[in-house]
Amino acid sequence: MFENIYTTKMSASQKQLQNRFIKIRSKSSKISRLFSLILTVCLILTMLCATVVLAVMDGDNQAERTIVVCVNGQEIEFAHEPFVQYNSVYLPLREFLEQTGVTARERNSIEWDNGTVYLTIENVFYDITIGDSGLGISHEAKQHGNIKAAIAKVDREMPAILKNDTTFVPYWFIDYMLYRGSGQNDWNISCIVDGNEDTFADWDTDHLEQTDETWGLTMMLRNVSPVDANLMFRQAGGQPTGELQYGDAYTIERYDSGKWSEIPTLTENVAFHALAYKITKDQNTQTYINWESVYGQLTPGRYRLAKEIMDFRKSGDYDTKTFYAEFTVTDFAAYFTPSLVWPSESLTISRGFETRTHPLTQEVLSHNGIDIIAAEGSAVHAATGGMVTETGFDTELGNYVIIENQNHIRTKYASLAEIHVVQGAVVNQRDVIGTVGNTGMSTGAHLHFEMEINGKAYDPELVF
């Protein structure tokens, strides 16, 4: 019927049918174009909304995390903002050296050439390669201009990063260069990453460590980050007839929905060194564990590390027991040079850093420190060097000592039996400043230890 629809030889009825077809086709075309236009507008609006939401979310994340950098007590503001990567604070190299006056010294210089930074600190020469292979420092003698020096390798898998045409390096590397160049540790650097450290404030901190009275062994983790931690042992008492040892093998479990579940490894077959290490009696034994290559980076949450301990009680034989060290991963981290040291000979914590609401009065009660159970009369060590700004007696704290250092770190030691320092004295890290006591509102011998950074109280367990 439609074979001649576009010819001029059509009847009246055929022409009428043709006009109807053209109108239908025209109307359909307009509807299609309108539908396409509406669909396009909707897609554009969706993309714009998503962009705004992501920007807001990113802004919120940035607002929740701040990085404060201090050098010898002076806070530094950067045009190129520091950031956290590879479990370290990355600082803009040139800007840091310029603001601290390092490059203004006659024997110091910094140059950049085709992906390599040439840096001279006190006639010690460094070439820093930007890339994924770590910081490019070699044992071989290097020559740049008229400068020659043999550089010791820093064994760290952290590369220099080029971001926004600016070279960033880990804070510890800058400290290493300054210390090596000056020959003394007179550069105090603190990098404080302040995120949402209250995420796990309601966690029961009575179970952060495991102590076995029969074996006389305490095991716990300190200085925990999403990828590594320091594992610490304390062997005192107990009835072992032989020495205690541990190997490299371990597993990590996560607490979720009321139970512990082992985290799967990144690869099916994980091999550990078949070595054994001695746990020395009446001393703190410490080992470094980096689990990033085995488990990857841990997300914020509650975890425990399981480790088998060997007790060589019998000749030619030994007993084994699995010990657990619980820990949390949070958004807070602090890096200090020099690092803080544990203030007591004991590792046992009876009460942690917490904020709770009294069930009857509804009063918000804060415990801005940790209580370390220790033998009365045992030594209390300065966690960091600095000046003794205050000593005295308080009805709640008992005998106390307060030390402040150049990095705006303030530490308090309370419930002391004796005080061995006076106000205004300058103490070094690890100096004995007093002894553990049972003074103030105390129910037993312990050390009450607090830490403030730039006037804000932080959980000491997140730093050590």
C-alpha positions in Angstrom: 0.0 0.0 0.0 2.9 2.3 0.7 5.0 1.6 -2.3 4.2 5.0 -3.9 3.9 7.0 -0.7 6.6 9.5 -1.8 5.5 9.9 -5.4 3.4 12.7 -6.9 1.0 10.2 -8.4 -1.2 9.6 -5.4 -4.9 9.6 -4.8 -6.5 12.0 -2.3 -6.7 9.2 0.3 -3.1 8.3 -0.2 -2.1 12.0 0.2 -4.1 12.2 3.4 -2.4 9.0 4.7 0.9 10.5 3.8 0.2 13.7 5.8 -0.8 11.7 8.8 2.4 9.6 8.6 4.5 12.8 8.3 2.8 14.3 11.4 3.2 11.1 13.4 6.9 10.9 12.5 7.4 14.6 13.2 5.7 14.3 16.6 7.7 11.2 17.4 10.9 12.9 16.5 10.0 15.9 18.8 9.2 13.5 21.7 12.5 11.6 21.2 14.5 14.9 21.1 12.7 16.1 24.2 13.3 12.8 26.0 17.0 12.9 25.1 17.3 16.5 26.3 15.6 15.6 29.6 17.9 12.5 30.0 21.0 14.6 29.3 20.0 17.3 31.8 19.4 14.5 34.4 22.8 13.0 33.8 24.5 16.4 34.1 22.7 17.2 37.4 23.6 13.7 38.7 27.3 14.3 38.0 27.2 17.7 39.5 25.6 16.4 42.7 28.1 13.5 42.9 30.9 16.0 42.5 29.6 18.2 45.3 29.0 15.3 47.6 32.5 14.0 47.0 34.0 17.4 47.6 32.0 17.8 50.8 33.1 14.4 52.0 36.7 15.1 51.1 36.4 18.4 52.9 35.0 16.7 56.0 37.9 14.2 56.0 40.4 17.0 55.7 38.6 18.8 58.6 38.9 15.7 60.8 42.6 15.3 60.2 45.2 17.9 60.9 49.0 17.6 60.9 51.0 19.8 63.3 54.7 20.1 62.7 57.0 21.7 65.4 60.8 22.2 65.2 62.5 23.0 68.5 59.2 24.1 69.9 58.2 26.4 67.0 55.2 25.3 64.9 55.8 25.6 61.1 53.1 26.6 58.6 53.6 25.2 55.1 52.4 26.5 51.7 52.6 22.8 50.5 50.7 20.8 53.1 52.3 17.8 54.7 50.5 14.4 54.3 50.6 10.9 55.6 51.8 8.0 53.4 53.7 4.8 54.0 53.0 5.2 57.7 55.0 8.4 57.9 54.4 12.2 57.7 55.8 13.6 54.5 57.2 17.1 54.6 58.0 19.5 51.7 61.8 19.2 51.6 62.9 22.6 50.3 60.3 24.5 52.2 61.2 22.8 55.5 64.9 23.5 55.1 64.3 27.1 54.1 61.9 27.8 57.0 64.2 26.3 59.5 67.2 28.2 58.1 69.2 25.1 57.1 69.8 26.1 53.5 70.8 29.7 54.5 74.0 28.3 56.0 77.1 28.7 53.8 77.9 24.9 53.5 74.3 23.8 52.8 72.6 23.7 49.5 69.8 22.0 47.6 69.4 21.5 43.8 66.9 19.5 41.6 67.9 17.9 38.4 65.8 15.4 36.3 64.1 13.5 39.1 67.0 13.7 41.6 67.4 16.1 44.5 71.0 17.0 45.3 71.3 18.0 48.9 74.3 19.1 51.0 74.1 19.4 54.8 77.3 20.4 56.6 79.4 19.1 53.7 77.6 15.8 53.7 76.1 15.0 50.3 72.8 13.2 49.5 71.2 12.3 46.3 67.5 11.7 46.7 65.8 9.8 43.9 62.1 10.4 43.4 60.3 7.2 42.7 59.1 3.9 44.1 62.4 2.3 45.0 62.9 4.1 48.3 65.3 7.0 49.1 68.3 6.8 46.8 71.2 6.9 49.2 74.2 4.6 48.5 77.3 3.4 50.3 79.5 4.6 47.4 81.3 7.9 47.4 79.4 10.5 45.4 80.6 13.6 43.7 78.6 16.7 42.9 80.5 19.9 42.3 83.4 20.0 44.6 81.8 17.8 47.3 82.6 14.2 48.0 81.2 12.0 50.8 80.4 8.4 51.5 76.8 8.1 52.6 75.4 5.3 54.8 72.3 3.7 53.5 69.1 4.3 55.4 67.3 0.9 55.1 63.7 2.1 54.7 61.2 1.4 52.0 59.9 4.9 51.7 60.4 6.8 48.5 60.6 10.5 48.0 57.4 11.7 46.4 56.9 14.5 43.8 53.6 16.2 44.4 52.5 19.5 42.9 56.0 20.0 41.6 57.3 19.7 45.1 59.6 17.1 46.6 58.3 15.5 49.8 60.3 13.2 52.0 59.5 11.4 55.3 60.1 13.4 58.5 62.5 10.9 59.9 64.8 11.3 56.8 65.1 15.0 57.5 65.9 14.3 61.1 68.5 11.8 59.9 70.2 14.3 57.7 70.2 17.1 60.3 71.6 14.7 62.9 74.2 13.4 60.6 75.2 16.8 59.4 75.4 18.5 62.8 76.8 15.5 64.7 74.4 16.0 67.6 70.7 15.5 68.2 69.9 19.2 68.7 67.0 19.2 66.2 63.7 18.2 67.9 61.0 17.5 65.3 57.5 16.5 66.2 54.7 15.6 63.7 51.3 15.1 65.2 48.6 13.6 63.1 45.3 14.3 64.8 42.3 12.4 63.4 39.3 10.9 65.2 41.2 9.5 68.2 38.0 9.2 70.2 36.6 6.4 68.0 37.5 3.7 70.5 37.4 5.7 73.7 34.8 3.4 75.2 36.9 0.3 74.6 37.6 -1.7 77.8 41.3 -1.1 78.1 41.8 -3.6 80.9 42.5 -6.2 78.2 45.2 -4.5 76.2 47.8 -7.0 77.3 48.0 -10.7 78.4 49.9 -11.6 81.5 50.4 -15.3 82.5 51.4 -15.6 86.1 52.5 -19.2 85.7 55.0 -18.3 83.1 55.7 -14.9 84.5 55.3 -13.3 81.1 53.5 -10.1 79.9 53.1 -9.4 76.1 51.8 -6.2 74.5 52.0 -4.0 71.5 53.2 -0.4 71.5 53.4 2.4 68.9 50.7 0.8 66.8 50.0 2.0 63.3 47.9 0.5 60.5 51.0 -1.3 59.1 53.4 -1.9 62.0 54.0 -1.9 65.8 56.6 -2.7 68.5 56.0 -6.0 70.3 57.1 -5.9 73.9 57.7 -8.7 76.4 58.3 -8.6 80.2 59.4 -11.8 82.0 59.4 -11.5 85.8 58.4 -14.2 88.3 56.7 -17.4 87.2 58.3 -20.9 87.4 60.1 -21.5 84.1 63.1 -23.8 84.6 64.5 -22.8 81.2 64.5 -19.6 79.1 61.5 -18.3 77.2 61.9 -17.8 73.4 59.7 -16.6 70.5 59.9 -16.9 66.7 59.0 -14.7 63.8 55.6 -16.3 63.1 52.4 -14.6 64.2 48.7 -14.2 63.2 46.4 -11.2 63.5 42.7 -11.5 64.4 39.9 -8.8 64.2 37.1 -8.5 66.8 33.7 -8.1 65.1 30.2 -9.1 66.1 31.3 -10.5 69.5 34.0 -12.8 68.2 37.6 -13.0 67.0 38.2 -13.9 63.4 41.7 -14.4 61.8 42.5 -12.0 59.0 43.4 -13.7 55.7 46.9 -13.1 54.4 47.5 -11.4 51.1 49.0 -14.6 49.7 48.1 -18.2 50.4 51.6 -19.3 51.5 53.3 -17.1 54.0 56.8 -18.2 55.2 58.5 -16.9 58.3 62.1 -17.2 59.4 62.9 -20.3 61.4 64.7 -18.4 64.1 64.2 -18.1 67.9 64.9 -15.1 70.1 65.4 -15.1 73.8 63.2 -13.2 76.2 65.6 -12.0 78.9 64.3 -12.3 82.4 63.6 -9.1 84.5 64.0 -6.9 81.4 61.8 -5.4 78.7 62.4 -7.3 75.4 61.2 -5.5 72.2 60.9 -6.5 68.6 59.6 -4.6 65.5 56.8 -6.1 63.4 55.7 -4.8 60.0 52.6 -6.8 58.8 51.9 -4.7 55.7 53.4 -7.3 53.3 51.5 -10.1 55.1 48.1 -8.6 55.9 48.1 -5.2 54.2 47.1 -2.0 55.9 44.6 -2.5 58.7 41.5 -0.4 58.8 40.4 1.3 62.1 39.1 -1.4 64.5 40.0 -3.7 67.4 42.6 -6.4 66.8 44.8 -8.9 68.6 48.2 -10.4 67.6 48.7 -14.1 68.4 52.2 -15.3 69.0 53.5 -18.7 70.2 56.0 -18.6 73.1 58.4 -21.5 73.8 59.5 -22.5 77.3 62.5 -24.8 77.4 61.7 -26.4 80.7 63.0 -29.8 79.8 66.3 -31.0 78.3 65.7 -31.7 74.7 62.1 -30.6 74.8 60.0 -27.5 75.4 56.4 -26.4 76.1 54.5 -23.8 74.0 51.7 -21.4 74.8 49.9 -18.8 72.6 49.9 -15.3 73.9 47.7 -12.5 72.6 48.3 -8.8 72.5 45.2 -6.7 71.8 45.4 -3.3 70.1 43.4 -0.7 68.2 44.0 1.1 65.0 42.9 4.7 65.0 43.4 7.8 62.9 45.8 9.4 65.4 49.6 9.1 65.2 52.5 11.0 66.6 56.1 11.0 65.6 58.9 12.5 67.7 62.6 12.8 67.4 63.9 11.7 69.8 61.2 9.1 70.4 59.5 8.7 73.8 60.5 5.9 76.1 58.3 3.9 78.5 58.4 5.5 82.0 58.2 2.4 84.1 60.0 -1.0 84.6 56.5 -2.6 84.4 54.3 -3.0 81.4 51.1 -3.8 83.3 48.3 -1.2 82.9 45.4 -1.3 85.3 43.4 1.6 83.9 43.7 3.2 80.5 42.9 6.6 79.0 39.1 7.0 79.0 36.1 9.2 79.3 33.0 7.7 80.9 29.6 8.9 82.3 28.8 8.2 85.9 25.8 5.8 85.9 24.1 7.7 88.8 25.2 11.3 88.6 25.5 11.4 84.8 28.7 13.4 85.4 31.3 13.1 82.6 34.5 11.7 84.2 37.9 11.8 82.4 41.0 9.7 83.1 43.5 11.7 81.1 46.3 9.2 81.5 47.2 5.6 82.2 47.8 3.8 85.5 50.8 1.4 85.4 50.9 -1.3 88.1 54.5 -1.5 89.4 56.4 -2.5 92.5 56.6 0.2 95.1 59.9 1.9 95.1 60.8 0.9 91.5 62.3 3.6 89.3 60.3 6.1 87.3 62.1 7.3 84.1 61.6 10.5 82.1 59.7 9.6 78.9 61.3 12.6 77.2 64.0 15.1 78.1 63.1 18.6 79.0 62.7 21.0 81.9 61.0 20.1 85.2 58.3 22.8 85.3 56.5 21.7 88.5 56.8 19.2 91.4 54.6 18.9 94.4 51.8 17.1 96.2 48.1 17.0 95.2 45.3 15.3 97.3 44.2 13.4 94.2 47.5 12.8 92.3 49.8 12.4 95.3 53.4 13.3 94.7 53.9 14.4 91.1 56.4 15.7 88.6 55.7 17.6 85.4 58.3 17.8 82.5 57.9 20.0 79.3 60.2 19.9 76.3 60.9 21.9 73.2 58.3 20.1 71.1 55.4 21.3 73.3 55.2 17.8 74.9 54.2 17.8 78.5 54.4 14.6 80.6 53.1 14.1 84.2 54.2 11.4 86.6 52.0 11.0 89.7 51.3 8.8 92.8 55.1 8.8 93.4 56.7 7.7 96.6 59.8 9.9 96.2 60.7 12.8 93.9 64.3 12.9 92.8 64.3 16.2 90.8 63.6 19.8 91.6 61.6 22.5 89.7 63.8 24.2 87.1 66.1 21.2 86.6 66.8 20.0 83.0 66.6 16.2 82.7 67.5 13.8 79.9 65.4 11.1 78.5 65.5 7.9 80.7 66.8 9.8 83.8 65.3 8.5 87.0 63.0 11.3 88.3 61.4 9.4 91.2 60.0 6.1 92.5 56.6 4.4 92.2 54.4 4.9 95.2 50.9 4.8 96.6 50.2 8.5 97.3 47.1 10.6 96.7 43.7 8.9 95.9 45.3 5.5 95.3 44.4 2.0 96.2 47.8 0.4 95.4 51.3 1.1 94.2 51.2 2.4 90.6 52.5 5.1 88.3 49.9 7.5 86.9 51.3 8.9 83.6 49.8 11.6 81.4 50.9 13.2 78.1 49.8 16.4 76.5 50.8 17.7 73.0 50.3 21.4 72.4 48.0 21.5 75.4 45.8 18.6 74.5 45.7 15.3 76.4 46.4 12.2 74.4 46.4 8.5 75.2 50.0 7.6 75.9 49.4 4.0 74.6 49.0 5.4 71.1 52.5 6.9 71.1 54.8 4.2 72.5 
